[in-house]
Amino acid sequence: MPQQRSPEPERKRGTSTPPRDKDTPWHAEAVCRRDEAGLFFAPSKEPTAARLSREDAAKRVCADCPVRVECREHALVQPEPYGVWGGLTAAERRVLLARRRRRAVTSAR
């Protein structure tokens, strides 16, 4: 008699990242764990051009991260007021949160 297996989390086609153990916290597999925090968080008085360049570099790291969605949701739920999380800047997260609130109000009517 074949053993019944628990369903595995879905993976995107073409990815080599194995499914995460349900007991492993999402941030344990974050690609940014290997990078400098300065890439994801602005130093004080950072010039605009430098900030935009740094944020673009951080977003490139996030683009290949297997836990980008979990990271982004964490930053939206907390909410994290600073830094690049899940490929979004703090300003981009504020816009997304405002949209979610508007949708919630509209759907509640």
Phi and psi restraints in degrees (range 20) as a CNS / XPLOR table:
assign (resid 1 and name C) (resid 2 and name N)
       (resid 2 and name CA) (resid 2 and name C) 1.0 -67.5 20.0 2
assign (resid 2 and name N) (resid 2 and name CA)
       (resid 2 and name C) (resid 3 and name N) 1.0 145.1 20.0 2
assign (resid 2 and name C) (resid 3 and name N)
       (resid 3 and name CA) (resid 3 and name C) 1.0 -76.7 20.0 2
assign (resid 3 and name N) (resid 3 and name CA)
       (resid 3 and name C) (resid 4 and name N) 1.0 143.3 20.0 2
assign (resid 3 and name C) (resid 4 and name N)
       (resid 4 and name CA) (resid 4 and name C) 1.0 -85.4 20.0 2
assign (resid 4 and name N) (resid 4 and name CA)
       (resid 4 and name C) (resid 5 and name N) 1.0 127.9 20.0 2
assign (resid 4 and name C) (resid 5 and name N)
       (resid 5 and name CA) (resid 5 and name C) 1.0 -100.9 20.0 2
assign (resid 5 and name N) (resid 5 and name CA)
       (resid 5 and name C) (resid 6 and name N) 1.0 146.6 20.0 2
assign (resid 5 and name C) (resid 6 and name N)
       (resid 6 and name CA) (resid 6 and name C) 1.0 -73.2 20.0 2
assign (resid 6 and name N) (resid 6 and name CA)
       (resid 6 and name C) (resid 7 and name N) 1.0 147.4 20.0 2
assign (resid 6 and name C) (resid 7 and name N)
       (resid 7 and name CA) (resid 7 and name C) 1.0 -64.2 20.0 2
assign (resid 7 and name N) (resid 7 and name CA)
       (resid 7 and name C) (resid 8 and name N) 1.0 140.2 20.0 2
assign (resid 7 and name C) (resid 8 and name N)
       (resid 8 and name CA) (resid 8 and name C) 1.0 -91.4 20.0 2
assign (resid 8 and name N) (resid 8 and name CA)
       (resid 8 and name C) (resid 9 and name N) 1.0 149.2 20.0 2
assign (resid 8 and name C) (resid 9 and name N)
       (resid 9 and name CA) (resid 9 and name C) 1.0 -61.8 20.0 2
assign (resid 9 and name N) (resid 9 and name CA)
       (resid 9 and name C) (resid 10 and name N) 1.0 146.1 20.0 2
assign (resid 9 and name C) (resid 10 and name N)
       (resid 10 and name CA) (resid 10 and name C) 1.0 -71.1 20.0 2
assign (resid 10 and name N) (resid 10 and name CA)
       (resid 10 and name C) (resid 11 and name N) 1.0 145.0 20.0 2
assign (resid 10 and name C) (resid 11 and name N)
       (resid 11 and name CA) (resid 11 and name C) 1.0 -120.7 20.0 2
assign (resid 11 and name N) (resid 11 and name CA)
       (resid 11 and name C) (resid 12 and name N) 1.0 149.6 20.0 2
assign (resid 11 and name C) (resid 12 and name N)
       (resid 12 and name CA) (resid 12 and name C) 1.0 -69.2 20.0 2
assign (resid 12 and name N) (resid 12 and name CA)
       (resid 12 and name C) (resid 13 and name N) 1.0 142.5 20.0 2
assign (resid 12 and name C) (resid 13 and name N)
       (resid 13 and name CA) (resid 13 and name C) 1.0 -61.2 20.0 2
assign (resid 13 and name N) (resid 13 and name CA)
       (resid 13 and name C) (resid 14 and name N) 1.0 134.7 20.0 2
assign (resid 13 and name C) (resid 14 and name N)
       (resid 14 and name CA) (resid 14 and name C) 1.0 90.1 20.0 2
assign (resid 14 and name N) (resid 14 and name CA)
       (resid 14 and name C) (resid 15 and name N) 1.0 -1.2 20.0 2
assign (resid 14 and name C) (resid 15 and name N)
       (resid 15 and name CA) (resid 15 and name C) 1.0 -91.4 20.0 2
assign (resid 15 and name N) (resid 15 and name CA)
       (resid 15 and name C) (resid 16 and name N) 1.0 150.4 20.0 2
assign (resid 15 and name C) (resid 16 and name N)
       (resid 16 and name CA) (resid 16 and name C) 1.0 -105.5 20.0 2
assign (resid 16 and name N) (resid 16 and name CA)
       (resid 16 and name C) (resid 17 and name N) 1.0 0.9 20.0 2
assign (resid 16 and name C) (resid 17 and name N)
       (resid 17 and name CA) (resid 17 and name C) 1.0 -78.2 20.0 2
assign (resid 17 and name N) (resid 17 and name CA)
       (resid 17 and name C) (resid 18 and name N) 1.0 122.0 20.0 2
assign (resid 17 and name C) (resid 18 and name N)
       (resid 18 and name CA) (resid 18 and name C) 1.0 -70.4 20.0 2
assign (resid 18 and name N) (resid 18 and name CA)
       (resid 18 and name C) (resid 19 and name N) 1.0 159.9 20.0 2
assign (resid 18 and name C) (resid 19 and name N)
       (resid 19 and name CA) (resid 19 and name C) 1.0 -59.1 20.0 2
assign (resid 19 and name N) (resid 19 and name CA)
       (resid 19 and name C) (resid 20 and name N) 1.0 144.6 20.0 2
assign (resid 19 and name C) (resid 20 and name N)
       (resid 20 and name CA) (resid 20 and name C) 1.0 -80.6 20.0 2
assign (resid 20 and name N) (resid 20 and name CA)
       (resid 20 and name C) (resid 21 and name N) 1.0 140.0 20.0 2
assign (resid 20 and name C) (resid 21 and name N)
       (resid 21 and name CA) (resid 21 and name C) 1.0 -62.5 20.0 2
assign (resid 21 and name N) (resid 21 and name CA)
       (resid 21 and name C) (resid 22 and name N) 1.0 135.1 20.0 2
assign (resid 21 and name C) (resid 22 and name N)
       (resid 22 and name CA) (resid 22 and name C) 1.0 -62.5 20.0 2
assign (resid 22 and name N) (resid 22 and name CA)
       (resid 22 and name C) (resid 23 and name N) 1.0 -19.4 20.0 2
assign (resid 22 and name C) (resid 23 and name N)
       (resid 23 and name CA) (resid 23 and name C) 1.0 -90.2 20.0 2
assign (resid 23 and name N) (resid 23 and name CA)
       (resid 23 and name C) (resid 24 and name N) 1.0 -6.5 20.0 2
assign (resid 23 and name C) (resid 24 and name N)
       (resid 24 and name CA) (resid 24 and name C) 1.0 -86.7 20.0 2
assign (resid 24 and name N) (resid 24 and name CA)
       (resid 24 and name C) (resid 25 and name N) 1.0 125.9 20.0 2
assign (resid 24 and name C) (resid 25 and name N)
       (resid 25 and name CA) (resid 25 and name C) 1.0 -65.0 20.0 2
assign (resid 25 and name N) (resid 25 and name CA)
       (resid 25 and name C) (resid 26 and name N) 1.0 146.4 20.0 2
assign (resid 25 and name C) (resid 26 and name N)
       (resid 26 and name CA) (resid 26 and name C) 1.0 -56.8 20.0 2
assign (resid 26 and name N) (resid 26 and name CA)
       (resid 26 and name C) (resid 27 and name N) 1.0 -38.5 20.0 2
assign (resid 26 and name C) (resid 27 and name N)
       (resid 27 and name CA) (resid 27 and name C) 1.0 -69.7 20.0 2
assign (resid 27 and name N) (resid 27 and name CA)
       (resid 27 and name C) (resid 28 and name N) 1.0 -15.0 20.0 2
assign (resid 27 and name C) (resid 28 and name N)
       (resid 28 and name CA) (resid 28 and name C) 1.0 -66.4 20.0 2
assign (resid 28 and name N) (resid 28 and name CA)
       (resid 28 and name C) (resid 29 and name N) 1.0 -22.6 20.0 2
assign (resid 28 and name C) (resid 29 and name N)
       (resid 29 and name CA) (resid 29 and name C) 1.0 -106.9 20.0 2
assign (resid 29 and name N) (resid 29 and name CA)
       (resid 29 and name C) (resid 30 and name N) 1.0 9.7 20.0 2
assign (resid 29 and name C) (resid 30 and name N)
       (resid 30 and name CA) (resid 30 and name C) 1.0 -69.0 20.0 2
assign (resid 30 and name N) (resid 30 and name CA)
       (resid 30 and name C) (resid 31 and name N) 1.0 131.7 20.0 2
assign (resid 30 and name C) (resid 31 and name N)
       (resid 31 and name CA) (resid 31 and name C) 1.0 -60.8 20.0 2
assign (resid 31 and name N) (resid 31 and name CA)
       (resid 31 and name C) (resid 32 and name N) 1.0 -34.3 20.0 2
assign (resid 31 and name C) (resid 32 and name N)
       (resid 32 and name CA) (resid 32 and name C) 1.0 -67.9 20.0 2
assign (resid 32 and name N) (resid 32 and name CA)
       (resid 32 and name C) (resid 33 and name N) 1.0 -11.3 20.0 2
assign (resid 32 and name C) (resid 33 and name N)
       (resid 33 and name CA) (resid 33 and name C) 1.0 -59.1 20.0 2
assign (resid 33 and name N) (resid 33 and name CA)
       (resid 33 and name C) (resid 34 and name N) 1.0 -23.6 20.0 2
assign (resid 33 and name C) (resid 34 and name N)
       (resid 34 and name CA) (resid 34 and name C) 1.0 -93.2 20.0 2
assign (resid 34 and name N) (resid 34 and name CA)
       (resid 34 and name C) (resid 35 and name N) 1.0 -2.8 20.0 2
assign (resid 34 and name C) (resid 35 and name N)
       (resid 35 and name CA) (resid 35 and name C) 1.0 -106.5 20.0 2
assign (resid 35 and name N) (resid 35 and name CA)
       (resid 35 and name C) (resid 36 and name N) 1.0 165.4 20.0 2
assign (resid 35 and name C) (resid 36 and name N)
       (resid 36 and name CA) (resid 36 and name C) 1.0 -70.6 20.0 2
assign (resid 36 and name N) (resid 36 and name CA)
       (resid 36 and name C) (resid 37 and name N) 1.0 136.3 20.0 2
assign (resid 36 and name C) (resid 37 and name N)
       (resid 37 and name CA) (resid 37 and name C) 1.0 -61.1 20.0 2
assign (resid 37 and name N) (resid 37 and name CA)
       (resid 37 and name C) (resid 38 and name N) 1.0 -28.3 20.0 2
assign (resid 37 and name C) (resid 38 and name N)
       (resid 38 and name CA) (resid 38 and name C) 1.0 -60.8 20.0 2
assign (resid 38 and name N) (resid 38 and name CA)
       (resid 38 and name C) (resid 39 and name N) 1.0 -21.9 20.0 2
assign (resid 38 and name C) (resid 39 and name N)
       (resid 39 and name CA) (resid 39 and name C) 1.0 -70.9 20.0 2
assign (resid 39 and name N) (resid 39 and name CA)
       (resid 39 and name C) (resid 40 and name N) 1.0 -30.2 20.0 2
assign (resid 39 and name C) (resid 40 and name N)
       (resid 40 and name CA) (resid 40 and name C) 1.0 -100.9 20.0 2
assign (resid 40 and name N) (resid 40 and name CA)
       (resid 40 and name C) (resid 41 and name N) 1.0 -14.9 20.0 2
assign (resid 40 and name C) (resid 41 and name N)
       (resid 41 and name CA) (resid 41 and name C) 1.0 -128.8 20.0 2
assign (resid 41 and name N) (resid 41 and name CA)
       (resid 41 and name C) (resid 42 and name N) 1.0 135.8 20.0 2
assign (resid 41 and name C) (resid 42 and name N)
       (resid 42 and name CA) (resid 42 and name C) 1.0 -76.0 20.0 2
assign (resid 42 and name N) (resid 42 and name CA)
       (resid 42 and name C) (resid 43 and name N) 1.0 135.3 20.0 2
assign (resid 42 and name C) (resid 43 and name N)
       (resid 43 and name CA) (resid 43 and name C) 1.0 -72.3 20.0 2
assign (resid 43 and name N) (resid 43 and name CA)
       (resid 43 and name C) (resid 44 and name N) 1.0 157.8 20.0 2
assign (resid 43 and name C) (resid 44 and name N)
       (resid 44 and name CA) (resid 44 and name C) 1.0 -63.7 20.0 2
assign (resid 44 and name N) (resid 44 and name CA)
       (resid 44 and name C) (resid 45 and name N) 1.0 144.6 20.0 2
assign (resid 44 and name C) (resid 45 and name N)
       (resid 45 and name CA) (resid 45 and name C) 1.0 58.1 20.0 2
assign (resid 45 and name N) (resid 45 and name CA)
       (resid 45 and name C) (resid 46 and name N) 1.0 35.7 20.0 2
assign (resid 45 and name C) (resid 46 and name N)
       (resid 46 and name CA) (resid 46 and name C) 1.0 -72.8 20.0 2
assign (resid 46 and name N) (resid 46 and name CA)
       (resid 46 and name C) (resid 47 and name N) 1.0 128.7 20.0 2
assign (resid 46 and name C) (resid 47 and name N)
       (resid 47 and name CA) (resid 47 and name C) 1.0 -62.1 20.0 2
assign (resid 47 and name N) (resid 47 and name CA)
       (resid 47 and name C) (resid 48 and name N) 1.0 149.8 20.0 2
assign (resid 47 and name C) (resid 48 and name N)
       (resid 48 and name CA) (resid 48 and name C) 1.0 -56.0 20.0 2
assign (resid 48 and name N) (resid 48 and name CA)
       (resid 48 and name C) (resid 49 and name N) 1.0 -47.1 20.0 2
assign (resid 48 and name C) (resid 49 and name N)
       (resid 49 and name CA) (resid 49 and name C) 1.0 -61.0 20.0 2
assign (resid 49 and name N) (resid 49 and name CA)
       (resid 49 and name C) (resid 50 and name N) 1.0 -40.7 20.0 2
assign (resid 49 and name C) (resid 50 and name N)
       (resid 50 and name CA) (resid 50 and name C) 1.0 -67.0 20.0 2
assign (resid 50 and name N) (resid 50 and name CA)
       (resid 50 and name C) (resid 51 and name N) 1.0 -39.9 20.0 2
assign (resid 50 and name C) (resid 51 and name N)
       (resid 51 and name CA) (resid 51 and name C) 1.0 -62.5 20.0 2
assign (resid 51 and name N) (resid 51 and name CA)
       (resid 51 and name C) (resid 52 and name N) 1.0 -47.0 20.0 2
assign (resid 51 and name C) (resid 52 and name N)
       (resid 52 and name CA) (resid 52 and name C) 1.0 -62.2 20.0 2
assign (resid 52 and name N) (resid 52 and name CA)
       (resid 52 and name C) (resid 53 and name N) 1.0 -40.4 20.0 2
assign (resid 52 and name C) (resid 53 and name N)
       (resid 53 and name CA) (resid 53 and name C) 1.0 -65.0 20.0 2
assign (resid 53 and name N) (resid 53 and name CA)
       (resid 53 and name C) (resid 54 and name N) 1.0 -45.1 20.0 2
assign (resid 53 and name C) (resid 54 and name N)
       (resid 54 and name CA) (resid 54 and name C) 1.0 -63.2 20.0 2
assign (resid 54 and name N) (resid 54 and name CA)
       (resid 54 and name C) (resid 55 and name N) 1.0 -44.7 20.0 2
assign (resid 54 and name C) (resid 55 and name N)
       (resid 55 and name CA) (resid 55 and name C) 1.0 -62.9 20.0 2
assign (resid 55 and name N) (resid 55 and name CA)
       (resid 55 and name C) (resid 56 and name N) 1.0 -39.3 20.0 2
assign (resid 55 and name C) (resid 56 and name N)
       (resid 56 and name CA) (resid 56 and name C) 1.0 -61.9 20.0 2
assign (resid 56 and name N) (resid 56 and name CA)
       (resid 56 and name C) (resid 57 and name N) 1.0 -41.8 20.0 2
assign (resid 56 and name C) (resid 57 and name N)
       (resid 57 and name CA) (resid 57 and name C) 1.0 -64.4 20.0 2
assign (resid 57 and name N) (resid 57 and name CA)
       (resid 57 and name C) (resid 58 and name N) 1.0 -41.9 20.0 2
assign (resid 57 and name C) (resid 58 and name N)
       (resid 58 and name CA) (resid 58 and name C) 1.0 -63.4 20.0 2
assign (resid 58 and name N) (resid 58 and name CA)
       (resid 58 and name C) (resid 59 and name N) 1.0 -41.6 20.0 2
assign (resid 58 and name C) (resid 59 and name N)
       (resid 59 and name CA) (resid 59 and name C) 1.0 -64.1 20.0 2
assign (resid 59 and name N) (resid 59 and name CA)
       (resid 59 and name C) (resid 60 and name N) 1.0 -33.4 20.0 2
assign (resid 59 and name C) (resid 60 and name N)
       (resid 60 and name CA) (resid 60 and name C) 1.0 -65.4 20.0 2
assign (resid 60 and name N) (resid 60 and name CA)
       (resid 60 and name C) (resid 61 and name N) 1.0 -37.6 20.0 2
assign (resid 60 and name C) (resid 61 and name N)
       (resid 61 and name CA) (resid 61 and name C) 1.0 -64.1 20.0 2
assign (resid 61 and name N) (resid 61 and name CA)
       (resid 61 and name C) (resid 62 and name N) 1.0 -45.7 20.0 2
assign (resid 61 and name C) (resid 62 and name N)
       (resid 62 and name CA) (resid 62 and name C) 1.0 -62.5 20.0 2
assign (resid 62 and name N) (resid 62 and name CA)
       (resid 62 and name C) (resid 63 and name N) 1.0 -33.9 20.0 2
assign (resid 62 and name C) (resid 63 and name N)
       (resid 63 and name CA) (resid 63 and name C) 1.0 -58.7 20.0 2
assign (resid 63 and name N) (resid 63 and name CA)
       (resid 63 and name C) (resid 64 and name N) 1.0 -31.4 20.0 2
assign (resid 63 and name C) (resid 64 and name N)
       (resid 64 and name CA) (resid 64 and name C) 1.0 -99.8 20.0 2
assign (resid 64 and name N) (resid 64 and name CA)
       (resid 64 and name C) (resid 65 and name N) 1.0 8.4 20.0 2
assign (resid 64 and name C) (resid 65 and name N)
       (resid 65 and name CA) (resid 65 and name C) 1.0 -83.7 20.0 2
assign (resid 65 and name N) (resid 65 and name CA)
       (resid 65 and name C) (resid 66 and name N) 1.0 131.8 20.0 2
assign (resid 65 and name C) (resid 66 and name N)
       (resid 66 and name CA) (resid 66 and name C) 1.0 -71.8 20.0 2
assign (resid 66 and name N) (resid 66 and name CA)
       (resid 66 and name C) (resid 67 and name N) 1.0 -13.7 20.0 2
assign (resid 66 and name C) (resid 67 and name N)
       (resid 67 and name CA) (resid 67 and name C) 1.0 -116.6 20.0 2
assign (resid 67 and name N) (resid 67 and name CA)
       (resid 67 and name C) (resid 68 and name N) 1.0 25.3 20.0 2
assign (resid 67 and name C) (resid 68 and name N)
       (resid 68 and name CA) (resid 68 and name C) 1.0 -55.8 20.0 2
assign (resid 68 and name N) (resid 68 and name CA)
       (resid 68 and name C) (resid 69 and name N) 1.0 -43.6 20.0 2
assign (resid 68 and name C) (resid 69 and name N)
       (resid 69 and name CA) (resid 69 and name C) 1.0 -65.7 20.0 2
assign (resid 69 and name N) (resid 69 and name CA)
       (resid 69 and name C) (resid 70 and name N) 1.0 -44.5 20.0 2
assign (resid 69 and name C) (resid 70 and name N)
       (resid 70 and name CA) (resid 70 and name C) 1.0 -63.0 20.0 2
assign (resid 70 and name N) (resid 70 and name CA)
       (resid 70 and name C) (resid 71 and name N) 1.0 -40.7 20.0 2
assign (resid 70 and name C) (resid 71 and name N)
       (resid 71 and name CA) (resid 71 and name C) 1.0 -62.9 20.0 2
assign (resid 71 and name N) (resid 71 and name CA)
       (resid 71 and name C) (resid 72 and name N) 1.0 -46.5 20.0 2
assign (resid 71 and name C) (resid 72 and name N)
       (resid 72 and name CA) (resid 72 and name C) 1.0 -61.2 20.0 2
assign (resid 72 and name N) (resid 72 and name CA)
       (resid 72 and name C) (resid 73 and name N) 1.0 -45.9 20.0 2
assign (resid 72 and name C) (resid 73 and name N)
       (resid 73 and name CA) (resid 73 and name C) 1.0 -64.1 20.0 2
assign (resid 73 and name N) (resid 73 and name CA)
       (resid 73 and name C) (resid 74 and name N) 1.0 -38.2 20.0 2
assign (resid 73 and name C) (resid 74 and name N)
       (resid 74 and name CA) (resid 74 and name C) 1.0 -57.3 20.0 2
assign (resid 74 and name N) (resid 74 and name CA)
       (resid 74 and name C) (resid 75 and name N) 1.0 -47.8 20.0 2
assign (resid 74 and name C) (resid 75 and name N)
       (resid 75 and name CA) (resid 75 and name C) 1.0 -65.8 20.0 2
assign (resid 75 and name N) (resid 75 and name CA)
       (resid 75 and name C) (resid 76 and name N) 1.0 -29.9 20.0 2
assign (resid 75 and name C) (resid 76 and name N)
       (resid 76 and name CA) (resid 76 and name C) 1.0 -78.9 20.0 2
assign (resid 76 and name N) (resid 76 and name CA)
       (resid 76 and name C) (resid 77 and name N) 1.0 -37.5 20.0 2
assign (resid 76 and name C) (resid 77 and name N)
       (resid 77 and name CA) (resid 77 and name C) 1.0 -75.0 20.0 2
assign (resid 77 and name N) (resid 77 and name CA)
       (resid 77 and name C) (resid 78 and name N) 1.0 -35.8 20.0 2
assign (resid 77 and name C) (resid 78 and name N)
       (resid 78 and name CA) (resid 78 and name C) 1.0 -60.0 20.0 2
assign (resid 78 and name N) (resid 78 and name CA)
       (resid 78 and name C) (resid 79 and name N) 1.0 -47.9 20.0 2
assign (resid 78 and name C) (resid 79 and name N)
       (resid 79 and name CA) (resid 79 and name C) 1.0 -80.4 20.0 2
assign (resid 79 and name N) (resid 79 and name CA)
       (resid 79 and name C) (resid 80 and name N) 1.0 146.4 20.0 2
assign (resid 79 and name C) (resid 80 and name N)
       (resid 80 and name CA) (resid 80 and name C) 1.0 -82.5 20.0 2
assign (resid 80 and name N) (resid 80 and name CA)
       (resid 80 and name C) (resid 81 and name N) 1.0 119.4 20.0 2
assign (resid 80 and name C) (resid 81 and name N)
       (resid 81 and name CA) (resid 81 and name C) 1.0 -82.5 20.0 2
assign (resid 81 and name N) (resid 81 and name CA)
       (resid 81 and name C) (resid 82 and name N) 1.0 -12.2 20.0 2
assign (resid 81 and name C) (resid 82 and name N)
       (resid 82 and name CA) (resid 82 and name C) 1.0 -133.4 20.0 2
assign (resid 82 and name N) (resid 82 and name CA)
       (resid 82 and name C) (resid 83 and name N) 1.0 155.8 20.0 2
assign (resid 82 and name C) (resid 83 and name N)
       (resid 83 and name CA) (resid 83 and name C) 1.0 86.8 20.0 2
assign (resid 83 and name N) (resid 83 and name CA)
       (resid 83 and name C) (resid 84 and name N) 1.0 172.6 20.0 2
assign (resid 83 and name C) (resid 84 and name N)
       (resid 84 and name CA) (resid 84 and name C) 1.0 -95.1 20.0 2
assign (resid 84 and name N) (resid 84 and name CA)
       (resid 84 and name C) (resid 85 and name N) 1.0 122.2 20.0 2
assign (resid 84 and name C) (resid 85 and name N)
       (resid 85 and name CA) (resid 85 and name C) 1.0 -130.6 20.0 2
assign (resid 85 and name N) (resid 85 and name CA)
       (resid 85 and name C) (resid 86 and name N) 1.0 127.7 20.0 2
assign (resid 85 and name C) (resid 86 and name N)
       (resid 86 and name CA) (resid 86 and name C) 1.0 59.7 20.0 2
assign (resid 86 and name N) (resid 86 and name CA)
       (resid 86 and name C) (resid 87 and name N) 1.0 27.1 20.0 2
assign (resid 86 and name C) (resid 87 and name N)
       (resid 87 and name CA) (resid 87 and name C) 1.0 84.3 20.0 2
assign (resid 87 and name N) (resid 87 and name CA)
       (resid 87 and name C) (resid 88 and name N) 1.0 7.6 20.0 2
assign (resid 87 and name C) (resid 88 and name N)
       (resid 88 and name CA) (resid 88 and name C) 1.0 -121.0 20.0 2
assign (resid 88 and name N) (resid 88 and name CA)
       (resid 88 and name C) (resid 89 and name N) 1.0 140.8 20.0 2
assign (resid 88 and name C) (resid 89 and name N)
       (resid 89 and name CA) (resid 89 and name C) 1.0 -78.5 20.0 2
assign (resid 89 and name N) (resid 89 and name CA)
       (resid 89 and name C) (resid 90 and name N) 1.0 169.7 20.0 2
assign (resid 89 and name C) (resid 90 and name N)
       (resid 90 and name CA) (resid 90 and name C) 1.0 -59.3 20.0 2
assign (resid 90 and name N) (resid 90 and name CA)
       (resid 90 and name C) (resid 91 and name N) 1.0 -41.1 20.0 2
assign (resid 90 and name C) (resid 91 and name N)
       (resid 91 and name CA) (resid 91 and name C) 1.0 -64.7 20.0 2
assign (resid 91 and name N) (resid 91 and name CA)
       (resid 91 and name C) (resid 92 and name N) 1.0 -41.7 20.0 2
assign (resid 91 and name C) (resid 92 and name N)
       (resid 92 and name CA) (resid 92 and name C) 1.0 -65.5 20.0 2
assign (resid 92 and name N) (resid 92 and name CA)
       (resid 92 and name C) (resid 93 and name N) 1.0 -36.3 20.0 2
assign (resid 92 and name C) (resid 93 and name N)
       (resid 93 and name CA) (resid 93 and name C) 1.0 -68.0 20.0 2
assign (resid 93 and name N) (resid 93 and name CA)
       (resid 93 and name C) (resid 94 and name N) 1.0 -37.9 20.0 2
assign (resid 93 and name C) (resid 94 and name N)
       (resid 94 and name CA) (resid 94 and name C) 1.0 -61.2 20.0 2
assign (resid 94 and name N) (resid 94 and name CA)
       (resid 94 and name C) (resid 95 and name N) 1.0 -41.8 20.0 2
assign (resid 94 and name C) (resid 95 and name N)
       (resid 95 and name CA) (resid 95 and name C) 1.0 -62.9 20.0 2
assign (resid 95 and name N) (resid 95 and name CA)
       (resid 95 and name C) (resid 96 and name N) 1.0 -46.1 20.0 2
assign (resid 95 and name C) (resid 96 and name N)
       (resid 96 and name CA) (resid 96 and name C) 1.0 -62.4 20.0 2
assign (resid 96 and name N) (resid 96 and name CA)
       (resid 96 and name C) (resid 97 and name N) 1.0 -42.0 20.0 2
assign (resid 96 and name C) (resid 97 and name N)
       (resid 97 and name CA) (resid 97 and name C) 1.0 -63.8 20.0 2
assign (resid 97 and name N) (resid 97 and name CA)
       (resid 97 and name C) (resid 98 and name N) 1.0 -40.4 20.0 2
assign (resid 97 and name C) (resid 98 and name N)
       (resid 98 and name CA) (resid 98 and name C) 1.0 -62.4 20.0 2
assign (resid 98 and name N) (resid 98 and name CA)
       (resid 98 and name C) (resid 99 and name N) 1.0 -41.7 20.0 2
assign (resid 98 and name C) (resid 99 and name N)
       (resid 99 and name CA) (resid 99 and name C) 1.0 -62.4 20.0 2
assign (resid 99 and name N) (resid 99 and name CA)
       (resid 99 and name C) (resid 100 and name N) 1.0 -43.4 20.0 2
assign (resid 99 and name C) (resid 100 and name N)
       (resid 100 and name CA) (resid 100 and name C) 1.0 -62.1 20.0 2
assign (resid 100 and name N) (resid 100 and name CA)
       (resid 100 and name C) (resid 101 and name N) 1.0 -41.3 20.0 2
assign (resid 100 and name C) (resid 101 and name N)
       (resid 101 and name CA) (resid 101 and name C) 1.0 -64.5 20.0 2
assign (resid 101 and name N) (resid 101 and name CA)
       (resid 101 and name C) (resid 102 and name N) 1.0 -42.3 20.0 2
assign (resid 101 and name C) (resid 102 and name N)
       (resid 102 and name CA) (resid 102 and name C) 1.0 -62.0 20.0 2
assign (resid 102 and name N) (resid 102 and name CA)
       (resid 102 and name C) (resid 103 and name N) 1.0 -42.8 20.0 2
assign (resid 102 and name C) (resid 103 and name N)
       (resid 103 and name CA) (resid 103 and name C) 1.0 -62.9 20.0 2
assign (resid 103 and name N) (resid 103 and name CA)
       (resid 103 and name C) (resid 104 and name N) 1.0 -40.4 20.0 2
assign (resid 103 and name C) (resid 104 and name N)
       (resid 104 and name CA) (resid 104 and name C) 1.0 -64.1 20.0 2
assign (resid 104 and name N) (resid 104 and name CA)
       (resid 104 and name C) (resid 105 and name N) 1.0 -41.0 20.0 2
assign (resid 104 and name C) (resid 105 and name N)
       (resid 105 and name CA) (resid 105 and name C) 1.0 -66.6 20.0 2
assign (resid 105 and name N) (resid 105 and name CA)
       (resid 105 and name C) (resid 106 and name N) 1.0 -44.1 20.0 2
assign (resid 105 and name C) (resid 106 and name N)
       (resid 106 and name CA) (resid 106 and name C) 1.0 -64.3 20.0 2
assign (resid 106 and name N) (resid 106 and name CA)
       (resid 106 and name C) (resid 107 and name N) 1.0 -42.5 20.0 2
assign (resid 106 and name C) (resid 107 and name N)
       (resid 107 and name CA) (resid 107 and name C) 1.0 -74.6 20.0 2
assign (resid 107 and name N) (resid 107 and name CA)
       (resid 107 and name C) (resid 108 and name N) 1.0 -20.0 20.0 2
assign (resid 107 and name C) (resid 108 and name N)
       (resid 108 and name CA) (resid 108 and name C) 1.0 -78.5 20.0 2
assign (resid 108 and name N) (resid 108 and name CA)
       (resid 108 and name C) (resid 109 and name N) 1.0 -15.7 20.0 2
